[in-house]
Amino acid sequence: MYLCICNAITDKQVRQRACAARCSVADVYRACGCRPQCGKCVGAIRDLLVEMQGQPVDSGAFLEGAAAAPSE
């Protein structure tokens, strides 16, 4: 399933590129060789990372760069 339409990033790609330790959304984008565009996918990617890591995280813990303050 596509999580980021702007960069064509799928949930499979996120699972493959997520680091073993605490991984941020920015880490996933770097591993995919791109940057967030509109920022609408950040929540879905963050949720998948949290699910993979099995630990609760504050809502703003993974936000960095353009996705931290998406334009409305």
MDAnalysis code that builds the backbone (N, CA, C; Angstrom):
import MDAnalysis as mda
import numpy as np

u = mda.Universe.empty(216, n_residues=72, atom_resindex=np.repeat(np.arange(72), 3), trajectory=True)
u.add_TopologyAttr("name", ["N", "CA", "C"] * 72)
u.add_TopologyAttr("resid", np.arange(1, 73))
u.add_TopologyAttr("resname", ["MET", "TYR", "LEU", "CYS", "ILE", "CYS", "ASN", "ALA", "ILE", "THR", "ASP", "LYS", "GLN", "VAL", "ARG", "GLN", "ARG", "ALA", "CYS", "ALA", "ALA", "ARG", "CYS", "SER", "VAL", "ALA", "ASP", "VAL", "TYR", "ARG", "ALA", "CYS", "GLY", "CYS", "ARG", "PRO", "GLN", "CYS", "GLY", "LYS", "CYS", "VAL", "GLY", "ALA", "ILE", "ARG", "ASP", "LEU", "LEU", "VAL", "GLU", "MET", "GLN", "GLY", "GLN", "PRO", "VAL", "ASP", "SER", "GLY", "ALA", "PHE", "LEU", "GLU", "GLY", "ALA", "ALA", "ALA", "ALA", "PRO", "SER", "GLU"])
u.atoms.positions = np.array([
    [0.843, -1.162, 0.000],
    [0.000, 0.000, 0.000],
    [0.898, 1.238, 0.000],
    [0.520, 2.230, -0.795],
    [1.284, 3.471, -0.827],
    [0.991, 4.300, 0.423],
    [2.055, 4.709, 1.106],
    [1.925, 5.597, 2.259],
    [2.216, 7.031, 1.849],
    [3.139, 7.206, 0.921],
    [3.509, 8.535, 0.434],
    [3.300, 8.562, -1.076],
    [2.258, 9.254, -1.492],
    [1.957, 9.349, -2.911],
    [2.984, 10.241, -3.620],
    [3.376, 11.330, -2.994],
    [4.325, 12.274, -3.613],
    [5.639, 11.597, -4.008],
    [6.123, 10.679, -3.160],
    [7.405, 10.016, -3.405],
    [7.253, 8.531, -3.734],
    [6.019, 8.071, -3.881],
    [5.729, 6.666, -4.209],
    [6.405, 5.702, -3.230],
    [6.250, 5.965, -1.928],
    [6.815, 5.095, -0.893],
    [5.712, 4.188, -0.372],
    [5.987, 2.893, -0.374],
    [5.007, 1.914, 0.087],
    [5.322, 1.466, 1.508],
    [4.345, 0.804, 2.126],
    [4.567, 0.260, 3.465],
    [5.682, -0.786, 3.436],
    [5.791, -1.518, 2.346],
    [6.852, -2.526, 2.214],
    [8.229, -1.855, 2.229],
    [8.358, -0.736, 1.523],
    [9.631, -0.014, 1.501],
    [9.971, 0.512, 2.896],
    [8.980, 1.014, 3.611],
    [9.219, 1.512, 4.972],
    [9.697, 0.370, 5.849],
    [9.044, -0.779, 5.757],
    [9.445, -1.941, 6.568],
    [10.869, -2.382, 6.228],
    [11.235, -2.337, 4.960],
    [12.578, -2.757, 4.542],
    [13.653, -1.774, 4.973],
    [13.331, -0.490, 5.001],
    [14.343, 0.536, 5.246],
    [14.387, 1.048, 6.680],
    [13.404, 0.694, 7.473],
    [13.383, 1.159, 8.865],
    [14.545, 0.520, 9.619],
    [15.281, 1.336, 10.337],
    [16.417, 0.835, 11.100],
    [15.923, 0.051, 12.319],
    [16.779, -0.797, 12.848],
    [16.403, -1.655, 13.964],
    [16.148, -0.856, 15.239],
    [16.939, 0.168, 15.470],
    [16.761, 1.000, 16.659],
    [15.616, 1.989, 16.418],
    [15.446, 2.907, 17.299],
    [14.395, 3.926, 17.153],
    [14.633, 4.705, 15.853],
    [13.718, 4.575, 14.940],
    [13.854, 5.137, 13.610],
    [12.834, 6.253, 13.438],
    [13.236, 7.335, 12.806],
    [12.321, 8.453, 12.596],
    [11.795, 8.445, 11.165],
    [10.757, 9.221, 10.942],
    [10.223, 9.392, 9.594],
    [11.317, 9.959, 8.689],
    [12.081, 10.905, 9.194],
    [13.180, 11.489, 8.414],
    [14.202, 10.426, 8.019],
    [14.473, 9.468, 8.916],
    [15.400, 8.376, 8.595],
    [14.881, 7.547, 7.421],
    [13.576, 7.301, 7.402],
    [12.969, 6.533, 6.312],
    [13.114, 7.293, 4.999],
    [12.817, 8.589, 5.017],
    [12.960, 9.380, 3.788],
    [14.395, 9.370, 3.294],
    [15.347, 9.535, 4.204],
    [16.762, 9.512, 3.801],
    [17.114, 8.164, 3.178],
    [16.642, 7.077, 3.787],
    [16.933, 5.735, 3.270],
    [16.317, 5.516, 1.888],
    [15.197, 6.201, 1.623],
    [14.534, 6.096, 0.315],
    [15.102, 7.098, -0.689],
    [15.990, 7.972, -0.227],
    [16.616, 8.941, -1.117],
    [15.703, 10.083, -1.531],
    [14.783, 10.460, -0.626],
    [13.874, 11.563, -0.952],
    [13.566, 12.375, 0.308],
    [12.707, 13.388, 0.134],
    [12.302, 14.257, 1.240],
    [10.784, 14.360, 1.238],
    [10.178, 14.660, 2.388],
    [8.726, 14.841, 2.411],
    [8.322, 16.030, 1.541],
    [7.213, 15.893, 0.852],
    [6.723, 16.971, -0.003],
    [5.568, 17.694, 0.690],
    [4.395, 17.091, 0.726],
    [3.233, 17.759, 1.311],
    [3.092, 17.477, 2.806],
    [3.687, 16.391, 3.293],
    [3.653, 16.064, 4.716],
    [2.446, 15.259, 5.165],
    [1.510, 14.974, 4.273],
    [0.306, 14.246, 4.670],
    [0.581, 12.794, 5.038],
    [1.676, 12.238, 4.590],
    [1.998, 10.837, 4.848],
    [2.757, 10.628, 6.164],
    [3.235, 11.679, 6.764],
    [4.095, 11.566, 7.947],
    [3.407, 10.762, 9.053],
    [2.155, 11.027, 9.308],
    [1.427, 10.315, 10.353],
    [1.335, 8.825, 10.087],
    [1.071, 8.446, 8.834],
    [0.959, 7.035, 8.484],
    [2.308, 6.330, 8.607],
    [3.368, 6.988, 8.155],
    [4.704, 6.392, 8.270],
    [5.097, 6.274, 9.733],
    [4.837, 7.326, 10.514],
    [5.144, 7.305, 11.944],
    [4.384, 6.177, 12.629],
    [3.097, 6.024, 12.319],
    [2.296, 4.959, 12.925],
    [2.859, 3.583, 12.595],
    [3.300, 3.395, 11.367],
    [3.891, 2.115, 10.975],
    [5.191, 1.866, 11.732],
    [6.014, 2.892, 11.889],
    [7.259, 2.738, 12.645],
    [6.977, 2.376, 14.099],
    [5.993, 3.031, 14.687],
    [5.624, 2.741, 16.077],
    [5.128, 1.303, 16.191],
    [4.308, 0.897, 15.232],
    [3.796, -0.476, 15.218],
    [4.944, -1.484, 15.125],
    [5.909, -1.195, 14.262],
    [7.050, -2.086, 14.079],
    [7.920, -2.152, 15.332],
    [8.039, -1.034, 16.039],
    [8.903, -0.969, 17.215],
    [8.181, -1.407, 18.480],
    [6.846, -1.447, 18.414],
    [6.072, -1.930, 19.540],
    [6.166, -1.076, 20.787],
    [6.306, 0.241, 20.625],
    [6.391, 1.112, 21.795],
    [5.623, 2.396, 21.543],
    [4.941, 2.913, 22.565],
    [4.214, 4.162, 22.393],
    [5.177, 5.334, 22.236],
    [4.783, 6.305, 21.411],
    [5.615, 7.469, 21.139],
    [4.731, 8.702, 21.141],
    [5.228, 9.822, 21.666],
    [4.488, 11.076, 21.608],
    [4.225, 11.431, 20.154],
    [3.131, 12.122, 19.898],
    [2.717, 12.402, 18.525],
    [3.736, 13.203, 17.733],
    [4.528, 14.063, 18.355],
    [5.482, 14.883, 17.625],
    [6.893, 14.348, 17.630],
    [7.124, 13.173, 18.160],
    [8.471, 12.663, 18.360],
    [9.237, 12.426, 17.070],
    [8.554, 12.122, 15.979],
    [9.241, 11.775, 14.752],
    [9.224, 12.886, 13.705],
    [8.622, 14.004, 14.008],
    [8.483, 15.034, 12.997],
    [9.747, 15.856, 12.844],
    [10.219, 15.976, 11.623],
    [11.391, 16.763, 11.317],
    [11.218, 17.420, 9.966],
    [11.963, 18.438, 9.694],
    [11.998, 19.055, 8.374],
    [10.660, 19.611, 7.937],
    [10.388, 19.500, 6.642],
    [9.174, 20.080, 6.063],
    [7.923, 19.472, 6.661],
    [7.991, 18.220, 7.072],
    [6.809, 17.559, 7.610],
    [6.440, 18.075, 9.003],
    [7.355, 18.728, 9.674],
    [7.075, 19.244, 11.015],
    [6.085, 20.391, 10.979],
    [6.049, 21.127, 9.899],
    [5.124, 22.245, 9.763],
    [4.572, 22.295, 8.345],
    [3.730, 21.286, 8.001],
    [3.215, 21.269, 6.632],
    [2.344, 22.484, 6.358],
    [2.406, 22.978, 5.152],
    [1.575, 24.134, 4.786],
    [0.141, 23.672, 4.640],
    [-0.777, 24.529, 5.012],
    [-2.191, 24.162, 4.950],
    [-2.883, 24.899, 3.846],
])
